[in-house]
Amino acid sequence: MKTFSATPADIDKKWIVIDAEGVVLGRLASIVAMRLRGKHKPSFTPHMDMGDNVIVINADKVQLTGKKRQEHFFWHTGHPGGIKSRTKQQILEGAHPERVVFQAVKRMLPGNKLSRKQLTNLRIYAGTEHPHEAQSPAVLDVKGMNSKNTRVAK
């Protein structure tokens, strides 16, 4: 039995949409990262972009457990003393709440050129509307996969 290695002709990309309302952030990010890499497919090949195109809606309504809303995101401006930070709570309430989901997914992928290309197949929207209806995406029910995937807002 020879080991199967996919070629570009073997790749079949699908479109899926995930509703993030009430879903725990880490569990959502791990499912999205797995779908982006294509590890859910039996023809998975590590060096090929096998993953699906993923659309995440309602990213502003994602749930965080424990004290994770007070955790900080840090960045540096490049100038002396230019360290900046914001809490996840501030980002979720701000103008770009989808950045929390994007960073969680990005950090669950390996840090190489292929995963940066796979991240281009991820689209995140804060509201319920998205402009990808023409691709007729299939709905992936993350809430129904496991009862631990959801958390009631406090």
C-alpha positions, 0 to 999 in steps of 0.5 A: 500500500503506497502512501497517498499524496494529494495533487492540485487536481485532487483538491476539492474546496467547499464553502462553509458558514459557522455561526459564532453566537454563544460559542466558546472562542477556543473551541470555535477557533480549533474547529475553524483551524482544522477546517482551514488546514483540511485535516477533516478530510481523508485525503489530507496532505500536510504540504498542500492547501486542502482546507475549505473556505470558512465564513464566521458570522456573529463574531462579536457574540462569541463567549469567553470563559473565566477571566479571559475577557481581561487578558491583554493583546500587546503590540509595539509601534516600533518607537521607543516606549511604544508598547500598546495593549488592549483587553479582549473585552475592549476589542469585542466592544470596539470597532473590530470585534472580529480580530479576537476570533482571527487571532485565536484561529491564527495562533492555532495554525503553524507559523509558516507560509502555508498557514498564512495562505490558508488564513486567506480562506477565512472570512470573519464578520461581526454581524449576521450578514456576509457577501458570499451567498453566491458560493452557497455555503453549507452551514456547520452547526458547531453548537450541536457538535458538543454541549461544551461548545456553548456557554450562556452569557452572564 
